[in-house]
Amino acid sequence: MEALPSIENLRCFEAAARTENFRAAAKLVALTPAAFGQRIKQLEDQLGASLFLRTTRSVRLTTEGQALLPQARKILVEAGECARIVRGELGTPLSLTVGTRFELGLSWLLPLLPELERALPQLRANLYFGSGPDLLARLADGTLDCVVTSARLPDPSFEGEVLFEENYAFVAAAALIEHTPFRRRRDAIRHRLLDVDAELPLYRYLRDAPGLRGAMRFEDHRYLGLGEAVKRRVIAGEGVAVLPEYMVQAELADGSLVQLLRSVELLRDHFRLVFRSADLRRERFFEFAEALRRWPLA
């Protein structure tokens, strides 16, 4: 009979894949670096494949390692389920409070709740809507169990599972552009820039784009708190803005909004399911993230 990979070796593999550093991964699983390296070698020998490309400072997954990672995580989740079954914990659903942005929550996550509960019958998801900084602050203090966000993660104690890519478009109302064109950078001075706050988190996807060469000078700026509020003011012809493509697809298709500076490729980002690394339910978060990936944004 073919020998099966051990759960502990798979746990080491998953930790190394997540941290991309054997020493850091060894600390996560409470092993010495030498013992950790031996675990990885045992797994590679048993599977007959090299799972990592190693350098002096970091490691990254090979093609074989990338193929193994989703299955390894699934096995670790199911191993945890075995322990919970024995302890009688699976009779009570796991309740998670999930934070997300207002626009994403209403358009994507809220309609998904029935499907998620069918896919994960032991999960009960409660929603909280907030801004990026508010969501991360509530995650840090434990008010939220996890958040779906594309915000940058300033806290090293946070961990994120990529869900899907987020693309952006620089847009304006067609009626506005008809009488006040925006064909090149210098036309910005004739337009108002709209964003959610003074840090200009949406505009940075244009400002930092490789082909743009720095910030543009606008007539003025307005901050509206929510992406949906920015979108409504753009449609009303009160300014230009960078917005997620999923929010403006319909308006671009019907011609009420137009895309500006089309030759510039805006930066992209990723939505992630973010949680605290020390949370003992982290394997359940992997399971939750895997379920969310089945329903990408339209």
N, C-alpha and C positions, 0 to 999 in steps of 0.2 A: 504494500500500500504506500502511495506517495505521501511523504511527510508534509504537513501543513505549516505555513508560517505561524510563528507564535504571535499572540496578541501584543506582548511587550515589544517585540521587534517591530511590529507595525506601528505601535505607539511612538517608538523612536523615529521611525521613518517619517511619520506625519509631523512630528515636532521639527525635524530637520527641514522638511519641505516648507513649513510655515515660517521658520526663522531664517532660513538660508545661512545658517551658521551652526556648526556642530557643537561648539563650546556652549553657546546660548541654549541650544536644544538639550544638551546634556543636563544643564541646570533645571530645565523645565521638568525633566523626568527623574531628577534626583540621582543621576549617575555620574561617575567620573568621566572625563573625556575619553580615557582609554577604554573603559567598559562600554561607553556609548558607541565608539567607533567599531568595537567588536560586534555589537548588536547589528549595526548596519551591514558589516561584512558578512555576518551569518545570513542575513536576509538576501543579500545580493548573491551569495554562493548558492543558496537554496533555490532561488528563482532563475539562476543562470543568466543574470543581466546586471549591468552597471546602472544604478538608479540615480547617481549624482555625478555631475561634473565638478571636480574639486579644484580650487585655487588656494593660494596661501591665506586669503582673507575671507572667502565665502564659498558656498556651494550652491549649485542650482540643479534642478531636475533635468535628467536626460529625457528623451522621448519616451523611453520605457517607464521612467519614474512618473512622468506626467500622466501616462495611461493608468498607472497603479493608484495614484492618489485618490481619486473619487471612490474607488472600491475599498481602499484601506479605511477611509473615513466612514464609509457605510458599515464596514465590519466593526469598527470601534464603537459606533453608535449602537449596533445590535448587541455587542458584548455588554455594554452598559445596560441595555434593556434586560439582559439575562439576570443581572444582579438585582435590578429593580423588581423583576417578576418574583424572585425568591423572597425579597423583602416585602412583597405585597404593595409596592408603591404605584403600580400601573393602574390600579382601580380608580385613582383620582387623576383627572386631567391636569396637565401642566399648564398653568396660567402665566402668560407673558404679557407685559405692557410694552407695546411697540411704539416708538416715537417716529414721526415722519413729518415732512413738510406738508402744509395744507394742500397744495396743488397735487402733489404726488399721491397723498393719502386719499383724496376724494376721487381722483381719476383712475387710480390703479389699485391701491391696496384695499380700499373699502369694498369695491365690487368683487375682490378675490376671496373675501373671508369665507363664504360658503364652500368654495373649491378647496381652500386650504384646510378647512375642518374635515372635509371628506378625505383629503390626501393624508392628513395627520390627525386621526381621530382623538389622540390623547392630548392635543394642543388646543388651548383656548387663547385666542389673541385679542387683547384689548388695545385700542388705539389712542394715541395722544398726538395732537397736531401742534407744531411749534416751528420756530426758526432754527437755523443751523446751530448757532451758539447756545440757544436755550436747550435744544435737544442734547447736545454734548454735556452741558452742565448737569442736566437731570440724569443722564447716564452715569456721570461720575459720582453723583451723590446717592445713586441707587433708586431714585424715583422711577426711572425707566430701566427695563431689563435689556433692551437692545434698541437700536435705531436704524432706519433705512435712510441713508444720506450720501451725498456726494461731497460733503464738506471735508476740508482738510482735517487730519487727526493730530492735534497738538499734544495729546496725552499719550506717552508710551505705554501706559497700562491698558490702552484700548487695542482691540484686535478687529480686523475687518475682513469679511468674506465678499469678494467681488460678485455682484449679481449680473450687471450688464453695463454696457457702455452708454454714456450720455453725450449726445452731440448737441451743438449750439448753432444758432443762426443770428446774424445781425439784421434786424428788421425795422421797418417803418410802415406806416399806412400809405397805401398807394396814392390816396388823395393828397397827402402831405408832400410826397416826392414829386408829384405832378407839377406843383407850383414852387417847390423849394428843392431842387435836385440835390442828390448826394452821390456824386460819381467818383470822387477822389477824396483823399485825406483832408485837403484844405477846405472842403465843403462842410466839415464838422462844425466850424465856427458859426454856421447859420442854424444849428440845430441844438435842441436840448437833449441831454443824455438822461435817461431814466434808469434807476437801479433800485435794489431793495434797501441798501443802507450806504453810509458814507464810505465804507471800505470798498465799494464798487465790486462786490464779489462776482457779479455777472459780467461786467465789462472786462475783467481781467482775461477772459477767454479770447477776447479780441486784442486787447492791449499787448498781451504777451505772445501773440501768434508770430511764428517765425518770419513771415513775409511783411510784417507791418512796420517794424523798426520804431518802436516806442509809442507813447501815448499821443492821442490827438487832442486838440484844443476845441472844446465845445462852447456854445453860447452860455450855457449854464447847466446845472445838475439838479435833479429832483430825486428824493428817496421816498419810496412808497411802502416799504415794509414787507410786502409779499410779491412773489412772482406774478400771481394772478392779477394783482392791482397794477403792476407794471404793464402786463399784457393789455388790460382794458384801456389804460391811458394811451398806449401805443396805437391801438385800434382807433381811438378817438382823435388821433392825429396830434397828440400833445408832446411827442418826442420820439426819439429812436432808442433802441435797447437791444442788448444781447439776451436771448431767451432760449430755453431748451427746445429742441426741435419738436419733441412730442407735444409741447404746448401750443405750437403755432402751425402744425401741419395742415389743419383744415383751412385756416385763413390764408396760408400761402397757396393752397390748391385752388381756392375760390377767387384769389386775386385781391382780396381786401388788404392783405399785407404783402410787401415785396421784400426780397432779400437784398441787402446792400453790400457793396464791396465783395462781390462774389468771387473775385480772384484770390482773396485772402482765405486761407484755410484756418479756421478757428481751432484753438486748442480743444481737446476732448477731455472728458473725465469719466469716472465710473461710479455708479451707485453701489454701495456696499452695505451689508448687514454688519453693524458694528456692535460689539459687546465688550465687557470687561474681561481681560485675559484670565483673571483669577476666578471668574465665575465657575463654580463647579458644574454648571449645566452646559458648558461650552460645546460638548458633543451634540447636545440637542440643538444648539444654534447652527451647527454645521448641517444638521438634518433640515432645519427650518430654511436655511439659505438654499439648499438643494431643491426644496419644494418651490421656493419663490422663483428660481431660475426657469421653471417650466412655463411661466407666464410673463415673457418679456413685454416691455412697453410696445404698443402698436406703432 
